[in-house]
Amino acid sequence: MGIISENLKNIKDNLPQGVTLVAVSKTKPNEDIIEAYEAGHRVFGENKIQEMVGKQEVLPKDIDWHMIGHVQTNKVKYMASFVKLIHGVESLKLLKEINKRAKQNDRVIDCLLQVHIAEEETKFGFNHAEITEILSSETYKAYENVRVIGLMGMATNTADKDKITSEFESLKLIFDKVKESNPQITTLSMGMSGDYNIAIDNGSNMVRIGSSIFGLRACAISQ
Ligand SMILES: *Cc1c(COP(=O)(O)O)cnc(C)c1O
């Protein structure tokens, strides 16, 4: 067994039932994805649209591609025909564009709204009030080709476990409240290689794991 399939197996064996694993393959070559694919994995996450499109074109068609990175509005069209889930929706303008491109492809695209929980100002996202406002707006209700099925968040990049825990707790609280009035909200995407166990302990049901499966990226800090 290769190292990638071994890592994958170790992680999957320890994930609780009901937690979806998104294998984050950004910057990694197709051979690495194929190794994970041959080990039975089908859900992969990328953070750059062009890179994801390039991989989707040549890799098996039954892969579910998740866009986990920041999405530029003018690039939505390139992935609209196949993307399975867009994690990082952080503006109504983006939702509008996704709706338009999904409609052109005769699809409904599932999305997660990104919530700002980290202290870093560079991380994008809505707060609780904004999420409630969007989901109850007539504008959103008129978008027939996008479906917001959950929330996504990223904790501060820190070794301070208490801080990470309290950020994930705050996202879980928002998730539970939003869910009360919006039953279609079922997915909570939180947790990466360094903090996914804390995320799961705090209610995550979708984790995005890259380096613990595929190894460190060449430029792990900027990516
Ligand atoms: C890169 C990335 C991940 C995976 O990071 P690892 O630390 O390698 O597991 C998860 N989520 C997002 C949004 C990312 O950009």
The ligand as an SDF file (V2000), in Angstrom:
LIG
                    3D

 15 15  0  0  0  0  0  0  0  0999 V2000
   -5.7880   23.8310    1.9790 C   0  0  0  0  0  0  0  0  0  0  0  0
   -7.0920   23.8420    2.6650 C   0  0  0  0  0  0  0  0  0  0  0  0
   -7.4800   22.7880    3.5090 C   0  0  0  0  0  0  0  0  0  0  0  0
   -6.6000   21.5960    3.8290 C   0  0  0  0  0  0  0  0  0  0  0  0
   -5.4950   21.9910    4.5730 O   0  0  0  0  0  0  0  0  0  0  0  0
   -4.5360   20.9170    5.3030 P   0  0  0  0  0  0  0  0  0  0  0  0
   -4.0070   21.6510    6.4580 O   0  0  0  0  0  0  0  0  0  0  0  0
   -3.5020   20.5330    4.3180 O   0  0  0  0  0  0  0  0  0  0  0  0
   -5.3800   19.7710    5.7010 O   0  0  0  0  0  0  0  0  0  0  0  0
   -8.7370   22.8480    4.0700 C   0  0  0  0  0  0  0  0  0  0  0  0
   -9.5710   23.8800    3.8320 N   0  0  0  0  0  0  0  0  0  0  0  0
   -9.2340   24.9000    3.0340 C   0  0  0  0  0  0  0  0  0  0  0  0
  -10.2070   25.9890    2.8170 C   0  0  0  0  0  0  0  0  0  0  0  0
   -7.9870   24.9260    2.4340 C   0  0  0  0  0  0  0  0  0  0  0  0
   -7.6580   25.9580    1.6430 O   0  0  0  0  0  0  0  0  0  0  0  0
  1  2  1  0
  2  3  1  0
  2 14  2  0
  3  4  1  0
  3 10  2  0
  4  5  1  0
  5  6  1  0
  6  7  2  0
  6  8  1  0
  6  9  1  0
 10 11  1  0
 11 12  2  0
 12 13  1  0
 12 14  1  0
 14 15  1  0
M  END
$$$$
